[in-house]
Amino acid sequence: MNNQPVNPNSRRRWLAAAAALGVAPWLLSAHAAPAGASRATADKPASAARSAARRRLGPFEVFPIGLGCQWHPGRLPQAVNDLYASSTDRAAAIALIRRAVDLGVTLFDTAEVYGPFMSEEILGEALQGRRNGVVISTKFGFDIDPQTGARRGGTNSRPDHIRRVVEAQLRRLRTDRIDLLYQHRVDPQVPIEDVAGTIKDLVRQGKVLHWGLSEPGLQTIRRAHAVHPLAAIQNEYSMLWRGPEAQVLPLCEELGIGFVPWSPLGMGFLAGTISVDSRFGEQDFRANVPRFAPDALPANMPLVDLVRSWARRKNATPAQISLAWLTARKPWIVPIPGTTNVAHLEENVGAATIAFSAAELAELDAGIAAIPIRGARLSPPVLAATGVEAPPKR
């Protein structure tokens, strides 16, 4: 058995090889680059981003692909790690965000708990001088000391805590307002009416413009929306996890709420860089996710094979097919893939140029539906915090 962690540089080596050969990175699949690639396509992401149609996300008009900034301190000074065994440094992370702006990306998503604080600080620094052209979304909701960043465990959406968190977030983000503020997880001890009322006050003060919920219960969505309209719901959604299609997406459509899929590439699975022999180190979030367990991976690989076949068919990469499939679901869905690598960023942005005909989408949907996925989407403790209903207002 192979017990080595997944090599985070493998995808980068493929991209570097493509660049050395004069091939656009998004033309390189996990098997081989499609024939007929030309050097002229190397500028495709930048030009496409500037010309791609924007879409509505609640009250916002944004580029179809956002950027998730979910980073944590590494072991070395200035090191920046993500949850999936990939790393960079602070200067490179700032440069990556600025490159995203140059490519046309307008939605940047982060949270207080990412670091804690590090991701908000990096995003705030990177967007200095570019603030007015972008939408910043961040999150509150875990019990974190706003001064020290110490994790005290569990959730905390008490109104006084929310207010202190927002003041600290504004300083870290170097801004006078948060465009979209999510409750990161529903607090089972605080009525959602109290949370929504607090947000409503912050909106009146101009410190928050709009708000949303992440992984909430269905009735909590309705109750929150009745107090102060929600702009977006942020849940996990991808070809690997289609749970929102049953009830959450129809509810968003009914209420006019936008939808932001987190983990739109299935934690890297849909990018085609995970094999049946992949094993994950202790610092990799996927090490505790049942669908990536050694006994589940072989059963789930047919989905990767399907995405690779469509990537060849559409002259794209698996990651681009996966993102384009999401944006094709509804015109108010905006995925937020994360990365620490500029080449991956450019590849992801290129997904905005890919379209499916109605017949193609129906064929792809049928192919996905025919593949059963083995293993839960999250570890039991993390999964238990999703779909929670807030307690009733007394």
BAKOL-297899 format. One line per field, with one value per residue (C-alpha): y, x negated, z negated; residue in three letters. Coordinates in pm, 1 decimal. Example, Ala and Ser with C-alpha at 12.3 -4.5 7.8 and 13.67 -1.06 7.14 Angstrom:
c2	c(-450.0 / -106.0);
c1	c(-1230.0 / -1367.0);
c3	c(-780.0 / -714.0);
resn	c(ALA / SER);
***
This chain:
c2	c(0.0 / 352.0 / 554.2 / 864.0 / 1190.8 / 1322.5 / 1522.2 / 1879.3 / 1960.1 / 1706.6 / 1934.2 / 2215.0 / 1998.8 / 1930.8 / 2302.8 / 2387.7 / 2127.2 / 2281.5 / 2626.7 / 2494.8 / 2345.1 / 2661.4 / 2502.1 / 2688.6 / 2538.6 / 2473.0 / 2244.1 / 1997.0 / 1717.4 / 1459.7 / 1224.7 / 1443.7 / 1774.5 / 1760.1 / 1777.1 / 2098.1 / 2343.0 / 2671.0 / 2934.6 / 3193.3 / 3037.0 / 3123.4 / 3460.7 / 3302.0 / 3347.3 / 3719.8 / 3806.4 / 3580.4 / 3729.0 / 4079.0 / 3981.0 / 3709.6 / 3798.7 / 3885.5 / 3715.6 / 3811.3 / 3690.0 / 3833.9 / 4211.3 / 4178.6 / 4155.5 / 3946.7 / 3746.7 / 3383.1 / 3241.9 / 3377.3 / 3310.4 / 3140.2 / 3255.5 / 2983.7 / 3004.5 / 2923.8 / 2989.4 / 2741.0 / 2627.9 / 2878.7 / 3258.2 / 3407.7 / 3058.6 / 3025.7 / 2685.3 / 2573.4 / 2274.6 / 2036.9 / 2010.4 / 2309.4 / 2605.5 / 2942.8 / 3253.6 / 3578.5 / 3785.2 / 3523.6 / 3504.6 / 3880.6 / 3864.9 / 3585.1 / 3792.8 / 4089.5 / 3865.8 / 3749.9 / 4111.7 / 4165.6 / 3859.7 / 4006.0 / 3814.5 / 4025.1 / 3795.7 / 3720.6 / 3495.1 / 3443.4 / 3407.8 / 3505.8 / 3143.9 / 3099.4 / 3150.5 / 3260.6 / 3612.6 / 3544.8 / 3518.0 / 3838.6 / 4022.4 / 3902.8 / 3984.8 / 4331.2 / 4408.8 / 4269.0 / 4473.5 / 4809.8 / 5046.9 / 4796.2 / 4780.8 / 4953.6 / 4711.9 / 4392.8 / 4217.5 / 4104.0 / 3828.4 / 3700.1 / 3502.1 / 3501.9 / 3239.1 / 3034.9 / 3104.9 / 3278.0 / 3544.3 / 3856.5 / 3987.5 / 3682.7 / 3444.5 / 3169.1 / 2904.1 / 2847.6 / 2570.8 / 2559.7 / 2842.3 / 3192.5 / 3412.3 / 3616.2 / 3971.0 / 4138.5 / 3891.4 / 3950.0 / 4323.8 / 4282.7 / 4040.9 / 4276.2 / 4566.9 / 4348.4 / 4221.6 / 4575.1 / 4655.4 / 4339.3 / 4386.5 / 4755.5 / 4862.6 / 5057.0 / 4795.2 / 4422.4 / 4356.8 / 4011.3 / 3877.9 / 3513.3 / 3331.1 / 3054.0 / 2792.8 / 2815.8 / 2861.4 / 2609.9 / 2837.9 / 3165.0 / 3228.6 / 3326.8 / 3624.1 / 3766.7 / 3712.6 / 3869.7 / 4164.6 / 4228.3 / 4216.7 / 4453.3 / 4703.0 / 4668.3 / 4731.4 / 5049.2 / 5160.2 / 5093.0 / 4842.4 / 4548.2 / 4573.8 / 4227.9 / 3895.1 / 3521.9 / 3181.9 / 2887.7 / 2527.5 / 2626.7 / 2434.9 / 2504.5 / 2663.5 / 2878.4 / 3018.6 / 3114.8 / 3266.7 / 3465.1 / 3591.6 / 3713.1 / 3940.8 / 4073.7 / 3945.6 / 3704.7 / 3770.7 / 3425.6 / 3077.2 / 2915.8 / 2534.6 / 2259.2 / 2172.9 / 1997.3 / 1694.9 / 1499.1 / 1633.9 / 1730.5 / 1750.6 / 2115.1 / 2022.0 / 1849.1 / 2137.8 / 2422.1 / 2535.2 / 2530.6 / 2738.7 / 2987.9 / 3017.2 / 3068.4 / 3344.7 / 3508.8 / 3418.6 / 3361.8 / 3047.3 / 3011.1 / 2656.5 / 2595.4 / 2310.3 / 2328.7 / 2098.2 / 1835.2 / 1917.7 / 1862.5 / 1534.2 / 1681.9 / 1843.1 / 1493.6 / 1489.5 / 1218.7 / 849.2 / 525.3 / 512.1 / 863.4 / 889.6 / 1208.0 / 1335.3 / 1434.0 / 1804.1 / 1743.9 / 1799.7 / 1510.8 / 1259.0 / 1245.0 / 1268.9 / 929.3 / 968.1 / 988.9 / 678.8 / 397.3 / 178.1 / 457.7 / 604.1 / 313.7 / 326.6 / 702.5 / 716.7 / 663.2 / 1021.2 / 1145.0 / 934.6 / 1091.3 / 1445.3 / 1368.8 / 1240.1 / 1561.2 / 1767.4 / 1603.4 / 1649.5 / 2021.7 / 2095.2 / 2194.0 / 2059.3 / 1854.3 / 2150.4 / 2375.2 / 2124.2 / 2089.3 / 2464.9 / 2523.8 / 2252.8 / 2442.7 / 2777.0 / 2604.9 / 2485.2 / 2826.7 / 3185.2 / 3284.6 / 3029.7 / 3153.3 / 2893.4 / 3000.9 / 2760.8 / 2820.6 / 2787.3 / 2890.7 / 2878.1 / 3142.4 / 2883.0 / 2708.4 / 3044.6 / 3118.7 / 2770.3 / 2815.4 / 3155.1 / 2997.4 / 2795.7 / 3108.7 / 3055.9 / 2702.8 / 2650.1 / 2342.2 / 2300.1 / 2174.2 / 1832.1 / 1823.6 / 1924.6 / 1658.5 / 1396.9 / 1502.9 / 1511.3 / 1159.8 / 1040.5 / 1194.4 / 1058.3 / 706.5 / 705.8 / 636.7 / 808.9 / 610.8 / 778.6 / 1081.4 / 1426.6 / 1533.5 / 1377.9 / 1311.5 / 1610.9 / 1855.6 / 1705.4 / 1741.2 / 2120.4 / 2134.2 / 2169.5 / 2288.3 / 2467.8 / 2766.8 / 2749.6 / 2922.9 / 3282.3 / 3297.1);
c1	c(0.0 / -116.1 / -114.6 / -279.2 / -85.7 / 43.2 / -225.0 / -86.9 / -342.0 / -219.0 / 39.3 / -214.8 / -464.2 / -203.9 / -133.7 / -504.3 / -557.0 / -277.7 / -431.5 / -771.6 / -613.0 / -423.4 / -89.7 / 181.3 / 208.5 / 582.4 / 520.2 / 329.2 / 540.1 / 429.0 / 347.1 / 214.8 / 273.0 / 525.4 / 379.9 / 389.2 / 309.8 / 162.4 / -46.3 / 218.3 / 446.8 / 202.4 / 374.1 / 718.5 / 782.4 / 705.7 / 899.9 / 1190.3 / 1216.3 / 1246.8 / 1518.2 / 1712.5 / 2066.0 / 2113.2 / 2385.3 / 2613.8 / 2534.7 / 2817.7 / 2764.2 / 2415.1 / 2296.2 / 1979.7 / 1748.0 / 1867.4 / 1570.7 / 1462.8 / 1156.7 / 1163.3 / 888.8 / 873.4 / 520.3 / 339.8 / -10.4 / -279.0 / -568.4 / -814.6 / -788.1 / -570.3 / -455.8 / -94.9 / 77.0 / 415.8 / 610.7 / 493.7 / 115.2 / 39.8 / -168.3 / -306.4 / -425.4 / -259.2 / -405.0 / -300.5 / 50.0 / 85.6 / -41.3 / 206.8 / 503.0 / 386.1 / 346.6 / 704.6 / 822.6 / 627.0 / 798.3 / 1138.9 / 1226.6 / 1455.9 / 1573.4 / 1320.2 / 1426.4 / 1257.4 / 1340.3 / 1230.7 / 1146.8 / 905.3 / 577.8 / 745.2 / 722.8 / 441.3 / 657.4 / 846.4 / 519.7 / 368.9 / 684.1 / 704.0 / 344.1 / 376.7 / 685.8 / 548.0 / 608.5 / 845.7 / 1117.9 / 1398.5 / 1396.8 / 1449.0 / 1690.0 / 1542.3 / 1721.0 / 1613.5 / 1765.6 / 1820.1 / 1970.5 / 1702.5 / 1601.9 / 1269.1 / 1116.9 / 1128.1 / 808.4 / 582.8 / 730.3 / 751.7 / 1007.1 / 1237.8 / 1434.6 / 1783.7 / 1988.2 / 2065.5 / 2323.7 / 2427.2 / 2504.3 / 2232.2 / 1974.6 / 2081.5 / 2034.0 / 1683.0 / 1588.2 / 1707.2 / 1505.5 / 1193.7 / 1269.5 / 1300.8 / 955.0 / 797.3 / 962.2 / 861.1 / 1206.3 / 1504.5 / 1761.8 / 1804.0 / 1995.3 / 2123.1 / 2103.3 / 2193.9 / 2278.3 / 2020.0 / 2225.3 / 2560.9 / 2529.4 / 2762.1 / 2779.0 / 2880.7 / 3209.9 / 3146.4 / 3379.2 / 3122.7 / 2844.3 / 3043.3 / 3141.2 / 2776.8 / 2682.8 / 2969.2 / 2824.2 / 2478.4 / 2631.8 / 2797.4 / 2455.0 / 2299.3 / 2048.8 / 2212.2 / 2392.4 / 2550.0 / 2546.7 / 2572.3 / 2560.0 / 2326.5 / 2453.9 / 2776.7 / 3097.7 / 3383.5 / 3615.9 / 3332.0 / 3295.2 / 3662.9 / 3657.9 / 3339.7 / 3466.3 / 3790.1 / 3599.7 / 3343.3 / 3314.4 / 3030.7 / 2801.7 / 2639.9 / 2615.5 / 2271.2 / 2274.9 / 2056.7 / 2165.1 / 1991.8 / 2023.7 / 1894.6 / 2160.9 / 2496.4 / 2692.1 / 2805.8 / 3004.1 / 3273.7 / 3396.1 / 3146.9 / 3123.2 / 3503.4 / 3540.6 / 3280.0 / 3466.4 / 3796.3 / 3658.9 / 3424.6 / 3108.0 / 2774.0 / 2569.5 / 2193.4 / 2050.8 / 1753.7 / 1519.8 / 1643.6 / 1359.3 / 1437.8 / 1128.0 / 912.2 / 1074.8 / 1241.9 / 917.3 / 798.0 / 494.3 / 607.1 / 563.9 / 675.2 / 333.5 / 350.6 / 301.6 / 322.2 / 93.7 / 210.5 / 213.9 / 437.2 / 808.4 / 895.7 / 725.6 / 1044.8 / 1299.3 / 1465.9 / 1501.8 / 1121.3 / 1054.7 / 854.4 / 1162.6 / 1375.5 / 1138.9 / 1152.1 / 1532.7 / 1532.6 / 1272.9 / 1527.5 / 1640.4 / 1285.8 / 1273.8 / 1599.8 / 1474.1 / 1147.5 / 1337.8 / 1539.8 / 1223.3 / 1079.0 / 1407.3 / 1429.4 / 1056.0 / 1034.0 / 907.2 / 1104.8 / 1108.0 / 1256.7 / 1525.4 / 1618.0 / 1647.1 / 1831.5 / 2080.7 / 2159.4 / 2208.9 / 2436.1 / 2671.3 / 2821.6 / 2734.5 / 2706.0 / 2441.1 / 2081.5 / 1821.0 / 1516.2 / 1227.3 / 923.5 / 560.2 / 210.0 / 82.8 / 120.9 / 128.0 / 420.2 / 592.8 / 560.4 / 683.5 / 988.9 / 1070.0 / 1060.9 / 1370.0 / 1575.0 / 1525.2 / 1669.5 / 2035.1 / 2251.4 / 2540.2 / 2864.6 / 2797.1 / 2440.9 / 2552.2 / 2823.0 / 2569.5 / 2316.6 / 2581.3 / 2690.4 / 2331.4 / 2277.5 / 2605.9 / 2510.1 / 2201.7 / 2271.3 / 2030.7 / 1903.7 / 1828.4 / 1964.7 / 1861.9 / 1716.7 / 1592.2 / 1868.0 / 1788.1 / 1778.2 / 2085.2 / 2279.5 / 2243.7 / 2416.4 / 2789.1 / 2841.6 / 3164.7 / 3135.1 / 3338.6 / 3677.7 / 3708.6 / 3863.7);
c3	c(0.0 / 81.6 / -236.0 / -95.2 / -97.4 / 232.9 / 406.6 / 437.9 / 708.0 / 962.6 / 1119.1 / 1119.2 / 1305.2 / 1572.1 / 1603.8 / 1614.5 / 1883.6 / 2086.7 / 2057.7 / 2163.5 / 2474.0 / 2555.3 / 2471.2 / 2280.8 / 1928.6 / 1954.9 / 2254.7 / 2041.0 / 1895.9 / 1640.9 / 1931.8 / 2211.6 / 2385.1 / 2668.3 / 3016.4 / 3213.9 / 2934.6 / 3050.1 / 2871.1 / 2951.7 / 2690.3 / 2413.6 / 2364.2 / 2341.8 / 1966.3 / 1958.5 / 2269.9 / 2176.4 / 1829.4 / 1964.9 / 2213.1 / 2026.2 / 1928.5 / 1563.4 / 1363.0 / 1079.5 / 729.3 / 524.8 / 552.4 / 702.8 / 1061.0 / 1065.6 / 1289.0 / 1319.6 / 1126.1 / 787.3 / 572.2 / 235.0 / -3.0 / -268.7 / -398.4 / -721.8 / -860.3 / -762.7 / -976.5 / -832.4 / -864.6 / -588.9 / -479.0 / -368.1 / -348.4 / -227.3 / -360.3 / -88.1 / -119.6 / 100.7 / -11.0 / 93.0 / -88.7 / -182.0 / 101.9 / 357.4 / 209.9 / 242.3 / 600.9 / 678.3 / 560.7 / 765.7 / 1070.2 / 1016.7 / 1025.7 / 1347.6 / 1498.2 / 1419.1 / 1101.1 / 883.7 / 599.9 / 325.0 / 40.6 / -294.8 / -666.9 / -1014.6 / -1098.8 / -805.5 / -987.8 / -1207.2 / -1063.7 / -812.8 / -502.5 / -578.4 / -639.9 / -311.4 / -115.9 / -268.7 / -178.3 / 173.0 / 256.9 / 150.9 / 442.1 / 607.4 / 346.1 / 533.1 / 824.9 / 625.0 / 389.5 / 57.8 / -129.3 / -468.5 / -753.8 / -1128.2 / -1352.8 / -1529.0 / -1885.8 / -1826.4 / -2048.3 / -1825.7 / -1984.5 / -2003.5 / -1746.9 / -2006.8 / -1912.0 / -2205.4 / -2036.4 / -1894.5 / -1745.2 / -1866.8 / -1698.1 / -1998.5 / -1882.9 / -2089.8 / -1958.0 / -1596.9 / -1639.2 / -1782.1 / -1505.3 / -1232.2 / -1373.0 / -1368.5 / -1017.1 / -883.5 / -1019.3 / -877.2 / -538.3 / -535.6 / -428.0 / -555.8 / -458.0 / -405.5 / -85.9 / -184.2 / -539.6 / -603.3 / -920.5 / -877.3 / -1061.6 / -1233.8 / -1609.3 / -1780.8 / -2085.7 / -1916.5 / -1733.9 / -1373.9 / -1426.9 / -1671.8 / -1419.2 / -1135.8 / -1352.9 / -1437.1 / -1069.6 / -991.2 / -1240.1 / -1082.7 / -741.1 / -870.6 / -995.3 / -653.4 / -790.9 / -610.6 / -277.6 / -242.6 / -422.2 / -374.0 / -543.2 / -498.3 / -531.1 / -712.4 / -771.2 / -531.2 / -785.1 / -913.8 / -560.9 / -552.6 / -900.3 / -835.2 / -499.3 / -659.7 / -898.8 / -651.3 / -291.0 / -224.8 / 71.6 / 93.6 / -48.0 / -50.4 / -60.1 / 73.2 / 426.8 / 714.5 / 940.3 / 640.6 / 402.1 / 554.0 / 229.4 / 271.4 / 581.9 / 376.8 / 162.2 / 118.2 / 480.9 / 531.1 / 214.0 / 335.3 / 665.0 / 484.6 / 260.9 / 514.7 / 323.1 / 499.3 / 444.7 / 394.6 / 411.6 / 187.4 / 282.5 / 643.3 / 752.4 / 492.4 / 284.3 / 592.7 / 692.1 / 1001.1 / 1116.4 / 1205.1 / 977.9 / 735.4 / 814.6 / 649.8 / 481.8 / 335.2 / -38.5 / -243.0 / -516.7 / -862.8 / -773.9 / -471.4 / -537.9 / -306.5 / -537.5 / -746.9 / -466.8 / -404.5 / -27.8 / 0.0 / -210.2 / -44.4 / -13.4 / 137.1 / 395.1 / 643.8 / 643.1 / 703.3 / 981.9 / 1264.3 / 1204.8 / 1270.8 / 1586.7 / 1702.2 / 1641.4 / 1822.3 / 2124.3 / 2138.3 / 2098.5 / 2410.4 / 2591.2 / 2506.7 / 2543.3 / 2178.8 / 1846.9 / 1593.8 / 1354.8 / 1621.2 / 1711.0 / 1344.3 / 1291.2 / 1618.7 / 1523.9 / 1204.1 / 1375.8 / 1628.9 / 1352.1 / 1277.5 / 1382.1 / 1015.1 / 914.4 / 868.5 / 760.6 / 559.0 / 627.2 / 409.4 / 507.8 / 405.9 / 764.5 / 1037.4 / 1316.4 / 1147.2 / 1102.9 / 1472.9 / 1556.7 / 1335.0 / 1480.5 / 1826.2 / 1729.2 / 1795.3 / 2169.4 / 2173.3 / 2261.2 / 2296.5 / 2535.7 / 2384.1 / 2532.5 / 2398.8 / 2051.2 / 2046.9 / 2156.2 / 1894.5 / 1622.0 / 1710.2 / 1695.0 / 1351.5 / 1216.7 / 1324.1 / 1099.5 / 729.5 / 491.5 / 193.2 / -138.6 / -322.3 / -203.8 / -539.1 / -861.3 / -1118.9 / -1348.1 / -1056.0 / -893.1 / -1218.9 / -1193.5 / -853.0 / -794.6 / -1152.2 / -1239.0 / -1470.4 / -1793.2 / -1798.2 / -1907.6 / -2256.0);
resn	c(MET / ASN / ASN / GLN / PRO / VAL / ASN / PRO / ASN / SER / ARG / ARG / ARG / TRP / LEU / ALA / ALA / ALA / ALA / ALA / LEU / GLY / VAL / ALA / PRO / TRP / LEU / LEU / SER / ALA / HIS / ALA / ALA / PRO / ALA / GLY / ALA / SER / ARG / ALA / THR / ALA / ASP / LYS / PRO / ALA / SER / ALA / ALA / ARG / SER / ALA / ALA / ARG / ARG / ARG / LEU / GLY / PRO / PHE / GLU / VAL / PHE / PRO / ILE / GLY / LEU / GLY / CYS / GLN / TRP / HIS / PRO / GLY / ARG / LEU / PRO / GLN / ALA / VAL / ASN / ASP / LEU / TYR / ALA / SER / SER / THR / ASP / ARG / ALA / ALA / ALA / ILE / ALA / LEU / ILE / ARG / ARG / ALA / VAL / ASP / LEU / GLY / VAL / THR / LEU / PHE / ASP / THR / ALA / GLU / VAL / TYR / GLY / PRO / PHE / MET / SER / GLU / GLU / ILE / LEU / GLY / GLU / ALA / LEU / GLN / GLY / ARG / ARG / ASN / GLY / VAL / VAL / ILE / SER / THR / LYS / PHE / GLY / PHE / ASP / ILE / ASP / PRO / GLN / THR / GLY / ALA / ARG / ARG / GLY / GLY / THR / ASN / SER / ARG / PRO / ASP / HIS / ILE / ARG / ARG / VAL / VAL / GLU / ALA / GLN / LEU / ARG / ARG / LEU / ARG / THR / ASP / ARG / ILE / ASP / LEU / LEU / TYR / GLN / HIS / ARG / VAL / ASP / PRO / GLN / VAL / PRO / ILE / GLU / ASP / VAL / ALA / GLY / THR / ILE / LYS / ASP / LEU / VAL / ARG / GLN / GLY / LYS / VAL / LEU / HIS / TRP / GLY / LEU / SER / GLU / PRO / GLY / LEU / GLN / THR / ILE / ARG / ARG / ALA / HIS / ALA / VAL / HIS / PRO / LEU / ALA / ALA / ILE / GLN / ASN / GLU / TYR / SER / MET / LEU / TRP / ARG / GLY / PRO / GLU / ALA / GLN / VAL / LEU / PRO / LEU / CYS / GLU / GLU / LEU / GLY / ILE / GLY / PHE / VAL / PRO / TRP / SER / PRO / LEU / GLY / MET / GLY / PHE / LEU / ALA / GLY / THR / ILE / SER / VAL / ASP / SER / ARG / PHE / GLY / GLU / GLN / ASP / PHE / ARG / ALA / ASN / VAL / PRO / ARG / PHE / ALA / PRO / ASP / ALA / LEU / PRO / ALA / ASN / MET / PRO / LEU / VAL / ASP / LEU / VAL / ARG / SER / TRP / ALA / ARG / ARG / LYS / ASN / ALA / THR / PRO / ALA / GLN / ILE / SER / LEU / ALA / TRP / LEU / THR / ALA / ARG / LYS / PRO / TRP / ILE / VAL / PRO / ILE / PRO / GLY / THR / THR / ASN / VAL / ALA / HIS / LEU / GLU / GLU / ASN / VAL / GLY / ALA / ALA / THR / ILE / ALA / PHE / SER / ALA / ALA / GLU / LEU / ALA / GLU / LEU / ASP / ALA / GLY / ILE / ALA / ALA / ILE / PRO / ILE / ARG / GLY / ALA / ARG / LEU / SER / PRO / PRO / VAL / LEU / ALA / ALA / THR / GLY / VAL / GLU / ALA / PRO / PRO / LYS / ARG);
***
